[in-house]
Amino acid sequence: MNILNRDKEDILMVGVGGQGIVLASDILGDVALALGLDVKKTDTLGMAQRGGSVTSHLRIGKKVRSPLISPREADILLAFEKLEAARWVNYIKPSGIVIINNLAIPPLSISLGTQKYPDDKDIIASYKQRTTHIHMLDGTKEAGDIGDVRTLNVFMLGFLSVLIPLSIEYAVWQQGISRHLPEKLLSMNMRAFERGREIAANAGL
């Protein structure tokens, strides 16, 4: 069975501290390892506990030599915050996919009034300069409707799971998620995962 449609898949996850980005990339990495694929991963946390920028480079393939994704090489950019997506969109390849949570968390420079948060039209224009495959999600609202905004990361994984060119059975995802979450949180997070998959399916993806 061909579980990977390409020789490798480069996924860059970005956002701010407290959004569960590293956990999301850990889950995806474990799922890929369970399929027998090679996984290389590196995380960068810039003052993450104060809402600073967080990035996770995740490379999956039959054989992966380096954990770092170079500019214009990412197959998927999974952004948990709009401005962080704009900061990292230069890493996406022309045929790549950008998945963005429609959420603004102003960094310290903007909160202090020394800079201005970009307009949505400017942010979206920056995406469109790189790729036409852009998906904007109301992920924080969806997670809140499920019962806890902290399920955002698993919701985003659910949407990603439909687009990523990996043949992964639902049970494998469930096992991967359950390995990283306590049992009391598993049911709610699985609902978030399923909701992300549902939205992607309803969009015809």
Backbone as JSON Lines, residues from 0, in Angstrom:
{"i":0,"aa":"M","n":[0.84,-1.2,0.0],"ca":[0.0,0.0,0.0],"c":[0.88,1.25,0.0]}
{"i":1,"aa":"N","n":[0.6,2.17,-0.89],"ca":[1.34,3.43,-0.94],"c":[0.7,4.41,0.04]}
{"i":2,"aa":"I","n":[1.34,4.62,1.17],"ca":[0.75,5.49,2.19],"c":[1.19,6.94,2.02]}
{"i":3,"aa":"L","n":[2.17,7.18,1.16],"ca":[2.65,8.53,0.92],"c":[2.67,8.77,-0.58]}
{"i":4,"aa":"N","n":[1.91,9.78,-1.03],"ca":[1.8,10.03,-2.46],"c":[3.03,10.71,-3.05]}
{"i":5,"aa":"R","n":[3.87,11.3,-2.21],"ca":[5.11,11.91,-2.66],"c":[6.27,11.29,-1.9]}
{"i":6,"aa":"D","n":[7.48,11.58,-2.34],"ca":[8.65,11.04,-1.63],"c":[8.73,11.58,-0.21]}
{"i":7,"aa":"K","n":[8.28,12.82,-0.03],"ca":[8.27,13.41,1.31],"c":[7.16,14.45,1.4]}
{"i":8,"aa":"E","n":[6.82,14.78,2.62],"ca":[5.81,15.8,2.88],"c":[6.39,16.75,3.93]}
{"i":9,"aa":"D","n":[6.49,18.04,3.56],"ca":[7.05,19.04,4.46],"c":[5.91,19.92,4.98]}
{"i":10,"aa":"I","n":[5.73,19.92,6.29],"ca":[4.63,20.63,6.92],"c":[5.19,21.61,7.94]}
{"i":11,"aa":"L","n":[4.83,22.87,7.8],"ca":[5.25,23.91,8.74],"c":[4.04,24.38,9.52]}
{"i":12,"aa":"M","n":[4.09,24.23,10.85],"ca":[3.01,24.7,11.72],"c":[3.49,25.94,12.45]}
{"i":13,"aa":"V","n":[2.66,26.99,12.44],"ca":[3.06,28.25,13.07],"c":[1.89,28.82,13.87]}
{"i":14,"aa":"G","n":[2.24,29.63,14.86],"ca":[1.23,30.3,15.67],"c":[1.9,30.98,16.85]}
{"i":15,"aa":"V","n":[1.18,31.08,17.95],"ca":[1.74,31.72,19.13],"c":[1.64,30.76,20.32]}
{"i":16,"aa":"G","n":[2.38,31.08,21.36],"ca":[2.42,30.24,22.54],"c":[1.04,30.02,23.14]}
{"i":17,"aa":"G","n":[0.79,28.8,23.58],"ca":[-0.47,28.46,24.21],"c":[-1.51,27.87,23.28]}
{"i":18,"aa":"Q","n":[-1.19,27.77,21.98],"ca":[-2.16,27.24,21.02],"c":[-2.0,25.74,20.74]}
{"i":19,"aa":"G","n":[-1.03,25.12,21.37],"ca":[-0.88,23.68,21.21],"c":[-0.24,23.25,19.91]}
{"i":20,"aa":"I","n":[0.61,24.1,19.36],"ca":[1.23,23.81,18.07],"c":[2.2,22.63,18.17]}
{"i":21,"aa":"V","n":[3.04,22.63,19.17],"ca":[4.01,21.55,19.33],"c":[3.3,20.23,19.56]}
{"i":22,"aa":"L","n":[2.22,20.25,20.34],"ca":[1.44,19.03,20.57],"c":[0.86,18.51,19.26]}
{"i":23,"aa":"A","n":[0.33,19.41,18.43],"ca":[-0.24,19.0,17.15],"c":[0.81,18.35,16.26]}
{"i":24,"aa":"S","n":[2.01,18.93,16.21],"ca":[3.06,18.35,15.37],"c":[3.57,17.04,15.96]}
{"i":25,"aa":"D","n":[3.58,16.92,17.3],"ca":[3.96,15.65,17.93],"c":[2.99,14.54,17.55]}
{"i":26,"aa":"I","n":[1.69,14.86,17.56],"ca":[0.68,13.86,17.2],"c":[0.87,13.41,15.76]}
{"i":27,"aa":"L","n":[1.0,14.37,14.85],"ca":[1.17,14.02,13.44],"c":[2.45,13.21,13.23]}
{"i":28,"aa":"G","n":[3.52,13.6,13.91],"ca":[4.76,12.86,13.8],"c":[4.61,11.42,14.27]}
{"i":29,"aa":"D","n":[3.91,11.22,15.38],"ca":[3.7,9.87,15.89],"c":[2.84,9.04,14.95]}
{"i":30,"aa":"V","n":[1.84,9.67,14.34],"ca":[0.98,8.97,13.39],"c":[1.82,8.5,12.19]}
{"i":31,"aa":"A","n":[2.69,9.37,11.7],"ca":[3.55,9.0,10.56],"c":[4.51,7.87,10.95]}
{"i":32,"aa":"L","n":[5.06,7.93,12.15],"ca":[5.95,6.87,12.61],"c":[5.21,5.54,12.71]}
{"i":33,"aa":"A","n":[3.95,5.59,13.12],"ca":[3.15,4.37,13.23],"c":[2.93,3.71,11.87]}
{"i":34,"aa":"L","n":[3.03,4.52,10.81],"ca":[2.89,3.99,9.45],"c":[4.21,3.49,8.88]}
{"i":35,"aa":"G","n":[5.29,3.59,9.68],"ca":[6.59,3.12,9.23],"c":[7.37,4.14,8.44]}
{"i":36,"aa":"L","n":[6.95,5.4,8.48],"ca":[7.65,6.46,7.75],"c":[8.75,7.08,8.6]}
{"i":37,"aa":"D","n":[9.71,7.7,7.95],"ca":[10.76,8.44,8.62],"c":[10.24,9.84,8.95]}
{"i":38,"aa":"V","n":[10.53,10.33,10.12],"ca":[10.05,11.64,10.56],"c":[11.2,12.41,11.17]}
{"i":39,"aa":"K","n":[11.36,13.67,10.74],"ca":[12.3,14.59,11.37],"c":[11.52,15.83,11.78]}
{"i":40,"aa":"K","n":[11.81,16.36,12.97],"ca":[11.0,17.44,13.51],"c":[11.87,18.37,14.36]}
{"i":41,"aa":"T","n":[11.59,19.65,14.26],"ca":[12.24,20.61,15.15],"c":[11.27,21.74,15.48]}
{"i":42,"aa":"D","n":[11.32,22.2,16.72],"ca":[10.41,23.24,17.2],"c":[11.2,24.47,17.65]}
{"i":43,"aa":"T","n":[10.61,25.63,17.44],"ca":[11.19,26.88,17.92],"c":[10.15,27.62,18.72]}
{"i":44,"aa":"L","n":[10.47,27.94,19.97],"ca":[9.54,28.63,20.85],"c":[10.15,29.95,21.25]}
{"i":45,"aa":"G","n":[9.64,31.04,20.7],"ca":[10.12,32.37,21.03],"c":[9.25,33.01,22.08]}
{"i":46,"aa":"M","n":[9.69,32.97,23.33],"ca":[8.89,33.5,24.44],"c":[7.47,32.94,24.37]}
{"i":47,"aa":"A","n":[7.38,31.61,24.17],"ca":[6.1,30.98,23.87],"c":[5.06,31.18,24.97]}
{"i":48,"aa":"Q","n":[5.5,31.17,26.23],"ca":[4.54,31.29,27.31],"c":[3.99,32.71,27.43]}
{"i":49,"aa":"R","n":[4.58,33.66,26.71],"ca":[4.07,35.03,26.72],"c":[3.36,35.37,25.42]}
{"i":50,"aa":"G","n":[2.98,34.37,24.68],"ca":[2.28,34.62,23.43],"c":[3.21,34.89,22.27]}
{"i":51,"aa":"G","n":[4.48,34.51,22.41],"ca":[5.43,34.72,21.33],"c":[5.26,33.71,20.21]}
{"i":52,"aa":"S","n":[6.0,33.9,19.14],"ca":[5.9,33.06,17.96],"c":[6.4,31.64,18.25]}
{"i":53,"aa":"V","n":[5.65,30.66,17.72],"ca":[6.01,29.25,17.85],"c":[5.98,28.64,16.46]}
{"i":54,"aa":"T","n":[7.0,27.9,16.1],"ca":[7.03,27.2,14.82],"c":[7.44,25.75,15.03]}
{"i":55,"aa":"S","n":[6.9,24.89,14.18],"ca":[7.27,23.48,14.21],"c":[7.47,23.01,12.78]}
{"i":56,"aa":"H","n":[8.7,22.61,12.46],"ca":[9.02,22.03,11.16],"c":[8.84,20.51,11.27]}
{"i":57,"aa":"L","n":[8.05,19.94,10.37],"ca":[7.81,18.5,10.4],"c":[7.99,17.96,8.99]}
{"i":58,"aa":"R","n":[8.93,17.03,8.84],"ca":[9.22,16.45,7.52],"c":[8.99,14.95,7.6]}
{"i":59,"aa":"I","n":[8.19,14.44,6.68],"ca":[7.77,13.04,6.67],"c":[8.12,12.44,5.32]}
{"i":60,"aa":"G","n":[8.69,11.24,5.32],"ca":[9.02,10.6,4.06],"c":[9.54,9.19,4.26]}
{"i":61,"aa":"K","n":[9.91,8.56,3.18],"ca":[10.53,7.24,3.27],"c":[11.92,7.36,3.88]}
{"i":62,"aa":"K","n":[12.61,8.47,3.55],"ca":[13.9,8.78,4.15],"c":[14.06,10.28,4.21]}
{"i":63,"aa":"V","n":[14.23,10.81,5.42],"ca":[14.36,12.25,5.62],"c":[15.69,12.51,6.31]}
{"i":64,"aa":"R","n":[16.47,13.45,5.76],"ca":[17.82,13.69,6.3],"c":[17.88,14.87,7.26]}
{"i":65,"aa":"S","n":[17.08,15.9,7.01],"ca":[17.17,17.12,7.82],"c":[15.78,17.5,8.34]}
{"i":66,"aa":"P","n":[15.7,18.06,9.56],"ca":[14.38,18.46,10.08],"c":[13.92,19.84,9.6]}
{"i":67,"aa":"L","n":[14.81,20.62,9.02],"ca":[14.46,21.99,8.67],"c":[13.91,22.1,7.26]}
{"i":68,"aa":"I","n":[12.81,22.85,7.14],"ca":[12.2,23.15,5.85],"c":[12.78,24.47,5.35]}
{"i":69,"aa":"S","n":[13.17,24.5,4.1],"ca":[13.72,25.72,3.5],"c":[12.6,26.57,2.9]}
{"i":70,"aa":"P","n":[12.84,27.88,2.72],"ca":[11.84,28.72,2.05],"c":[11.43,28.16,0.7]}
{"i":71,"aa":"R","n":[10.13,28.27,0.41],"ca":[9.51,27.82,-0.84],"c":[9.53,26.31,-1.0]}
{"i":72,"aa":"E","n":[9.64,25.58,0.12],"ca":[9.65,24.12,0.05],"c":[8.54,23.46,0.85]}
{"i":73,"aa":"A","n":[7.8,24.21,1.65],"ca":[6.76,23.6,2.47],"c":[5.57,23.2,1.6]}
{"i":74,"aa":"D","n":[5.12,21.97,1.77],"ca":[3.92,21.51,1.06],"c":[2.66,22.05,1.72]}
{"i":75,"aa":"I","n":[2.7,22.17,3.04],"ca":[1.55,22.67,3.79],"c":[2.03,23.62,4.86]}
{"i":76,"aa":"L","n":[1.37,24.78,4.94],"ca":[1.56,25.72,6.04],"c":[0.28,25.7,6.86]}
{"i":77,"aa":"L","n":[0.37,25.22,8.09],"ca":[-0.77,25.17,9.0],"c":[-0.6,26.27,10.03]}
{"i":78,"aa":"A","n":[-1.37,27.35,9.9],"ca":[-1.19,28.54,10.71],"c":[-2.34,28.69,11.7]}
{"i":79,"aa":"F","n":[-2.01,28.84,12.96],"ca":[-3.01,28.95,14.01],"c":[-3.39,30.41,14.28]}
{"i":80,"aa":"E","n":[-2.7,31.35,13.62],"ca":[-2.96,32.79,13.79],"c":[-2.6,33.49,12.48]}
{"i":81,"aa":"K","n":[-3.38,34.52,12.12],"ca":[-3.28,35.12,10.78],"c":[-1.95,35.8,10.52]}
{"i":82,"aa":"L","n":[-1.46,36.58,11.45],"ca":[-0.22,37.31,11.22],"c":[0.97,36.35,11.13]}
{"i":83,"aa":"E","n":[0.94,35.29,11.93],"ca":[2.02,34.3,11.85],"c":[2.01,33.62,10.48]}
{"i":84,"aa":"A","n":[0.83,33.41,9.92],"ca":[0.76,32.86,8.56],"c":[1.45,33.79,7.58]}
{"i":85,"aa":"A","n":[1.19,35.09,7.7],"ca":[1.8,36.06,6.79],"c":[3.32,36.11,6.96]}
{"i":86,"aa":"R","n":[3.78,35.93,8.18],"ca":[5.22,35.96,8.44],"c":[5.95,34.78,7.79]}
{"i":87,"aa":"W","n":[5.28,33.66,7.69],"ca":[5.93,32.44,7.24],"c":[5.5,31.98,5.86]}
{"i":88,"aa":"V","n":[4.63,32.76,5.2],"ca":[4.08,32.3,3.93],"c":[5.16,32.16,2.84]}
{"i":89,"aa":"N","n":[6.3,32.81,3.03],"ca":[7.37,32.66,2.04],"c":[7.97,31.26,2.04]}
{"i":90,"aa":"Y","n":[7.6,30.45,3.02],"ca":[8.1,29.07,3.06],"c":[7.26,28.13,2.2]}
{"i":91,"aa":"I","n":[6.07,28.56,1.77],"ca":[5.2,27.68,1.01],"c":[5.64,27.59,-0.44]}
{"i":92,"aa":"K","n":[5.55,26.42,-1.03],"ca":[5.86,26.26,-2.45],"c":[4.66,26.71,-3.28]}
{"i":93,"aa":"P","n":[4.86,27.04,-4.55],"ca":[3.75,27.54,-5.37],"c":[2.55,26.6,-5.43]}
{"i":94,"aa":"S","n":[2.8,25.31,-5.36],"ca":[1.7,24.34,-5.39],"c":[1.21,23.97,-3.99]}
{"i":95,"aa":"G","n":[1.76,24.65,-2.97],"ca":[1.46,24.28,-1.59],"c":[0.09,24.74,-1.12]}
{"i":96,"aa":"I","n":[-0.25,24.29,0.08],"ca":[-1.55,24.57,0.7],"c":[-1.32,25.38,1.97]}
{"i":97,"aa":"V","n":[-2.1,26.46,2.12],"ca":[-2.08,27.26,3.34],"c":[-3.41,27.09,4.06]}
{"i":98,"aa":"I","n":[-3.36,26.67,5.31],"ca":[-4.56,26.5,6.14],"c":[-4.42,27.47,7.31]}
{"i":99,"aa":"I","n":[-5.38,28.4,7.44],"ca":[-5.24,29.5,8.4],"c":[-6.42,29.55,9.35]}
{"i":100,"aa":"N","n":[-6.12,29.61,10.63],"ca":[-7.15,29.89,11.61],"c":[-7.42,31.39,11.62]}
{"i":101,"aa":"N","n":[-8.67,31.78,11.42],"ca":[-9.04,33.19,11.31],"c":[-9.06,33.84,12.69]}
{"i":102,"aa":"L","n":[-7.88,34.09,13.21],"ca":[-7.72,34.64,14.55],"c":[-6.57,35.63,14.55]}
{"i":103,"aa":"A","n":[-6.78,36.77,15.2],"ca":[-5.73,37.78,15.35],"c":[-5.31,37.86,16.82]}
{"i":104,"aa":"I","n":[-4.04,37.62,17.09],"ca":[-3.46,37.8,18.42],"c":[-2.33,38.8,18.27]}
{"i":105,"aa":"P","n":[-2.58,40.07,18.55],"ca":[-1.56,41.1,18.31],"c":[-0.3,40.84,19.13]}
{"i":106,"aa":"P","n":[0.88,40.89,18.5],"ca":[2.13,40.76,19.25],"c":[2.36,42.01,20.1]}
{"i":107,"aa":"L","n":[3.39,41.94,20.94],"ca":[3.64,43.01,21.9],"c":[3.83,44.36,21.22]}
{"i":108,"aa":"S","n":[4.53,44.39,20.09],"ca":[4.78,45.66,19.41],"c":[3.49,46.34,18.97]}
{"i":109,"aa":"I","n":[2.5,45.55,18.6],"ca":[1.21,46.11,18.2],"c":[0.4,46.51,19.43]}
{"i":110,"aa":"S","n":[0.45,45.68,20.47],"ca":[-0.26,46.02,21.71],"c":[0.24,47.32,22.32]}
{"i":111,"aa":"L","n":[1.55,47.6,22.16],"ca":[2.13,48.84,22.69],"c":[1.88,50.04,21.78]}
{"i":112,"aa":"G","n":[1.35,49.79,20.59],"ca":[1.02,50.88,19.68],"c":[2.15,51.32,18.78]}
{"i":113,"aa":"T","n":[3.28,50.61,18.8],"ca":[4.41,51.0,17.95],"c":[4.23,50.51,16.51]}
{"i":114,"aa":"Q","n":[3.37,49.51,16.32],"ca":[3.06,49.01,14.98],"c":[1.56,48.77,14.88]}
{"i":115,"aa":"K","n":[1.08,48.56,13.66],"ca":[-0.34,48.33,13.42],"c":[-0.55,46.93,12.88]}
{"i":116,"aa":"Y","n":[-1.59,46.27,13.36],"ca":[-1.91,44.94,12.85],"c":[-2.41,45.09,11.42]}
{"i":117,"aa":"P","n":[-1.89,44.32,10.47],"ca":[-2.29,44.48,9.07],"c":[-3.78,44.21,8.85]}
{"i":118,"aa":"D","n":[-4.35,44.85,7.86],"ca":[-5.72,44.57,7.47],"c":[-5.81,43.17,6.88]}
{"i":119,"aa":"D","n":[-7.02,42.58,6.99],"ca":[-7.21,41.24,6.44],"c":[-6.87,41.19,4.95]}
{"i":120,"aa":"K","n":[-7.26,42.23,4.22],"ca":[-7.01,42.22,2.77],"c":[-5.52,42.18,2.46]}
{"i":121,"aa":"D","n":[-4.7,42.85,3.29],"ca":[-3.26,42.83,3.08],"c":[-2.66,41.47,3.42]}
{"i":122,"aa":"I","n":[-3.19,40.86,4.5],"ca":[-2.7,39.54,4.89],"c":[-3.03,38.52,3.82]}
{"i":123,"aa":"I","n":[-4.28,38.54,3.36],"ca":[-4.71,37.58,2.33],"c":[-3.93,37.78,1.04]}
{"i":124,"aa":"A","n":[-3.66,39.06,0.7],"ca":[-2.88,39.34,-0.5],"c":[-1.48,38.73,-0.4]}
{"i":125,"aa":"S","n":[-0.91,38.72,0.79],"ca":[0.42,38.12,0.96],"c":[0.37,36.62,0.72]}
{"i":126,"aa":"Y","n":[-0.74,35.98,1.1],"ca":[-0.87,34.55,0.84],"c":[-0.97,34.3,-0.67]}
{"i":127,"aa":"K","n":[-1.81,35.11,-1.32],"ca":[-2.11,34.87,-2.74],"c":[-0.9,35.11,-3.64]}
{"i":128,"aa":"Q","n":[0.09,35.84,-3.14],"ca":[1.32,36.01,-3.9],"c":[2.11,34.71,-3.98]}
{"i":129,"aa":"R","n":[1.82,33.79,-3.09],"ca":[2.6,32.55,-3.01],"c":[1.86,31.33,-3.55]}
{"i":130,"aa":"T","n":[0.54,31.26,-3.31],"ca":[-0.22,30.09,-3.72],"c":[-1.69,30.45,-3.84]}
{"i":131,"aa":"T","n":[-2.41,29.66,-4.62],"ca":[-3.85,29.86,-4.75],"c":[-4.63,28.89,-3.86]}
{"i":132,"aa":"H","n":[-3.91,28.0,-3.2],"ca":[-4.57,26.97,-2.37],"c":[-4.62,27.46,-0.92]}
{"i":133,"aa":"I","n":[-5.63,28.24,-0.61],"ca":[-5.74,28.9,0.7],"c":[-7.08,28.53,1.34]}
{"i":134,"aa":"H","n":[-7.03,28.12,2.6],"ca":[-8.25,27.76,3.33],"c":[-8.26,28.54,4.65]}
{"i":135,"aa":"M","n":[-9.25,29.41,4.81],"ca":[-9.41,30.19,6.04],"c":[-10.5,29.55,6.88]}
{"i":136,"aa":"L","n":[-10.17,29.21,8.11],"ca":[-11.1,28.5,8.99],"c":[-11.42,29.33,10.23]}
{"i":137,"aa":"D","n":[-12.65,29.23,10.7],"ca":[-13.02,29.82,11.99],"c":[-12.77,28.79,13.09]}
{"i":138,"aa":"G","n":[-11.51,28.39,13.19],"ca":[-11.16,27.3,14.08],"c":[-11.4,27.57,15.55]}
{"i":139,"aa":"T","n":[-11.06,28.78,16.0],"ca":[-11.24,29.11,17.41],"c":[-12.72,29.07,17.78]}
{"i":140,"aa":"K","n":[-13.57,29.58,16.91],"ca":[-15.03,29.53,17.16],"c":[-15.51,28.09,17.18]}
{"i":141,"aa":"E","n":[-15.07,27.29,16.21],"ca":[-15.49,25.9,16.15],"c":[-15.07,25.16,17.42]}
{"i":142,"aa":"A","n":[-13.84,25.39,17.86],"ca":[-13.35,24.73,19.08],"c":[-14.16,25.18,20.29]}
{"i":143,"aa":"G","n":[-14.48,26.48,20.36],"ca":[-15.29,26.98,21.45],"c":[-16.68,26.38,21.45]}
{"i":144,"aa":"D","n":[-17.26,26.22,20.28],"ca":[-18.6,25.62,20.18],"c":[-18.59,24.17,20.64]}
{"i":145,"aa":"I","n":[-17.47,23.49,20.44],"ca":[-17.35,22.11,20.9],"c":[-17.27,22.04,22.41]}
{"i":146,"aa":"G","n":[-16.72,23.1,23.02],"ca":[-16.7,23.14,24.47],"c":[-15.42,23.67,25.09]}
{"i":147,"aa":"D","n":[-14.36,23.82,24.28],"ca":[-13.09,24.31,24.84],"c":[-12.21,24.79,23.69]}
{"i":148,"aa":"V","n":[-11.83,26.06,23.72],"ca":[-11.0,26.6,22.63],"c":[-9.64,25.92,22.58]}
{"i":149,"aa":"R","n":[-9.25,25.23,23.63],"ca":[-7.96,24.54,23.64],"c":[-7.95,23.31,22.73]}
{"i":150,"aa":"T","n":[-9.12,22.94,22.2],"ca":[-9.15,21.85,21.22],"c":[-8.85,22.35,19.82]}
{"i":151,"aa":"L","n":[-8.5,23.63,19.68],"ca":[-8.19,24.2,18.37],"c":[-7.14,23.38,17.63]}
{"i":152,"aa":"N","n":[-6.08,22.99,18.33],"ca":[-4.99,22.28,17.64],"c":[-5.45,20.96,17.04]}
{"i":153,"aa":"V","n":[-6.33,20.26,17.74],"ca":[-6.81,18.98,17.22],"c":[-7.84,19.22,16.12]}
{"i":154,"aa":"F","n":[-8.62,20.28,16.24],"ca":[-9.53,20.66,15.15],"c":[-8.73,20.92,13.86]}
{"i":155,"aa":"M","n":[-7.65,21.67,13.98],"ca":[-6.82,21.97,12.8],"c":[-6.2,20.7,12.23]}
{"i":156,"aa":"L","n":[-5.81,19.77,13.1],"ca":[-5.3,18.49,12.63],"c":[-6.38,17.72,11.86]}
{"i":157,"aa":"G","n":[-7.62,17.82,12.33],"ca":[-8.7,17.14,11.64],"c":[-8.86,17.64,10.22]}
{"i":158,"aa":"F","n":[-8.82,18.96,10.04],"ca":[-8.91,19.53,8.7],"c":[-7.71,19.1,7.86]}
{"i":159,"aa":"L","n":[-6.53,19.17,8.44],"ca":[-5.3,18.77,7.76],"c":[-5.34,17.31,7.33]}
{"i":160,"aa":"S","n":[-5.95,16.46,8.15],"ca":[-5.94,15.02,7.88],"c":[-6.63,14.67,6.56]}
{"i":161,"aa":"V","n":[-7.55,15.53,6.11],"ca":[-8.24,15.28,4.84],"c":[-7.38,15.71,3.65]}
{"i":162,"aa":"L","n":[-6.54,16.73,3.85],"ca":[-5.75,17.28,2.75],"c":[-4.39,16.63,2.59]}
{"i":163,"aa":"I","n":[-3.82,16.13,3.66],"ca":[-2.46,15.59,3.6],"c":[-2.45,14.32,2.77]}
{"i":164,"aa":"P","n":[-1.48,14.15,1.86],"ca":[-1.46,12.97,0.98],"c":[-0.89,11.74,1.67]}
{"i":165,"aa":"L","n":[-1.47,11.38,2.78],"ca":[-1.1,10.17,3.5],"c":[-2.36,9.32,3.67]}
{"i":166,"aa":"S","n":[-2.23,8.04,3.39],"ca":[-3.36,7.13,3.58],"c":[-3.36,6.67,5.03]}
{"i":167,"aa":"I","n":[-4.12,7.37,5.86],"ca":[-4.12,7.1,7.3],"c":[-5.54,6.75,7.73]}
{"i":168,"aa":"E","n":[-5.72,5.58,8.3],"ca":[-7.03,5.19,8.78],"c":[-7.4,6.01,10.02]}
{"i":169,"aa":"Y","n":[-8.69,6.19,10.21],"ca":[-9.18,6.98,11.34],"c":[-8.67,6.44,12.67]}
{"i":170,"aa":"A","n":[-8.63,5.12,12.8],"ca":[-8.19,4.51,14.05],"c":[-6.75,4.88,14.39]}
{"i":171,"aa":"V","n":[-5.91,5.04,13.36],"ca":[-4.51,5.42,13.59],"c":[-4.44,6.84,14.14]}
{"i":172,"aa":"W","n":[-5.25,7.74,13.58],"ca":[-5.33,9.1,14.12],"c":[-5.79,9.06,15.57]}
{"i":173,"aa":"Q","n":[-6.83,8.3,15.83],"ca":[-7.38,8.22,17.19],"c":[-6.33,7.72,18.18]}
{"i":174,"aa":"Q","n":[-5.59,6.71,17.78],"ca":[-4.54,6.19,18.65],"c":[-3.45,7.22,18.89]}
{"i":175,"aa":"G","n":[-3.08,7.95,17.82],"ca":[-2.06,8.98,17.97],"c":[-2.48,10.09,18.9]}
{"i":176,"aa":"I","n":[-3.73,10.52,18.78],"ca":[-4.25,11.58,19.65],"c":[-4.34,11.09,21.08]}
{"i":177,"aa":"S","n":[-4.81,9.85,21.28],"ca":[-4.99,9.33,22.64],"c":[-3.66,9.16,23.36]}
{"i":178,"aa":"R","n":[-2.56,8.95,22.62],"ca":[-1.25,8.81,23.27],"c":[-0.76,10.12,23.88]}
{"i":179,"aa":"H","n":[-1.32,11.24,23.43],"ca":[-0.82,12.54,23.89],"c":[-1.8,13.3,24.79]}
{"i":180,"aa":"L","n":[-2.98,12.74,25.0],"ca":[-3.98,13.44,25.8],"c":[-4.51,12.53,26.9]}
{"i":181,"aa":"P","n":[-4.81,13.09,28.08],"ca":[-5.41,12.27,29.14],"c":[-6.81,11.81,28.72]}
{"i":182,"aa":"E","n":[-7.22,10.7,29.26],"ca":[-8.51,10.09,28.87],"c":[-9.68,11.04,29.05]}
{"i":183,"aa":"K","n":[-9.64,11.87,30.09],"ca":[-10.78,12.76,30.37],"c":[-10.95,13.83,29.29]}
{"i":184,"aa":"L","n":[-9.89,14.11,28.5],"ca":[-9.96,15.11,27.44],"c":[-10.13,14.5,26.06]}
{"i":185,"aa":"L","n":[-10.06,13.18,25.98],"ca":[-10.03,12.53,24.67],"c":[-11.33,12.7,23.9]}
{"i":186,"aa":"S","n":[-12.46,12.52,24.55],"ca":[-13.75,12.58,23.86],"c":[-13.97,13.93,23.21]}
{"i":187,"aa":"M","n":[-13.72,15.01,23.95],"ca":[-13.92,16.35,23.41],"c":[-12.95,16.62,22.26]}
{"i":188,"aa":"N","n":[-11.72,16.2,22.4],"ca":[-10.75,16.43,21.34],"c":[-11.07,15.61,20.09]}
{"i":189,"aa":"M","n":[-11.59,14.42,20.27],"ca":[-11.98,13.64,19.1],"c":[-13.16,14.3,18.39]}
{"i":190,"aa":"R","n":[-14.05,14.93,19.13],"ca":[-15.14,15.68,18.48],"c":[-14.57,16.84,17.67]}
{"i":191,"aa":"A","n":[-13.55,17.5,18.21],"ca":[-12.9,18.59,17.49],"c":[-12.23,18.07,16.22]}
{"i":192,"aa":"F","n":[-11.56,16.94,16.33],"ca":[-10.9,16.33,15.17],"c":[-11.93,15.99,14.09]}
{"i":193,"aa":"E","n":[-13.02,15.38,14.5],"ca":[-14.07,15.0,13.56],"c":[-14.71,16.22,12.92]}
{"i":194,"aa":"R","n":[-14.86,17.31,13.69],"ca":[-15.44,18.53,13.13],"c":[-14.53,19.12,12.06]}
{"i":195,"aa":"G","n":[-13.22,19.1,12.3],"ca":[-12.29,19.57,11.29],"c":[-12.37,18.76,10.01]}
{"i":196,"aa":"R","n":[-12.47,17.45,10.14],"ca":[-12.61,16.57,8.97],"c":[-13.93,16.84,8.25]}
{"i":197,"aa":"E","n":[-14.98,17.08,9.02],"ca":[-16.29,17.33,8.43],"c":[-16.28,18.6,7.59]}
{"i":198,"aa":"I","n":[-15.67,19.66,8.12],"ca":[-15.62,20.94,7.38],"c":[-14.83,20.76,6.1]}
{"i":199,"aa":"A","n":[-13.72,20.04,6.15],"ca":[-12.94,19.79,4.93],"c":[-13.75,18.99,3.92]}
{"i":200,"aa":"A","n":[-14.45,17.98,4.39],"ca":[-15.25,17.14,3.48],"c":[-16.39,17.95,2.87]}
{"i":201,"aa":"N","n":[-17.04,18.8,3.66],"ca":[-18.14,19.61,3.17],"c":[-17.68,20.63,2.13]}
{"i":202,"aa":"A","n":[-16.39,21.0,2.21],"ca":[-15.82,21.93,1.22],"c":[-15.39,21.2,-0.05]}
{"i":203,"aa":"G","n":[-15.61,19.91,-0.08],"ca":[-15.27,19.13,-1.26],"c":[-13.8,18.81,-1.39]}
{"i":204,"aa":"L","n":[-13.08,18.81,-0.27],"ca":[-11.63,18.57,-0.3],"c":[-11.33,17.08,-0.16]}
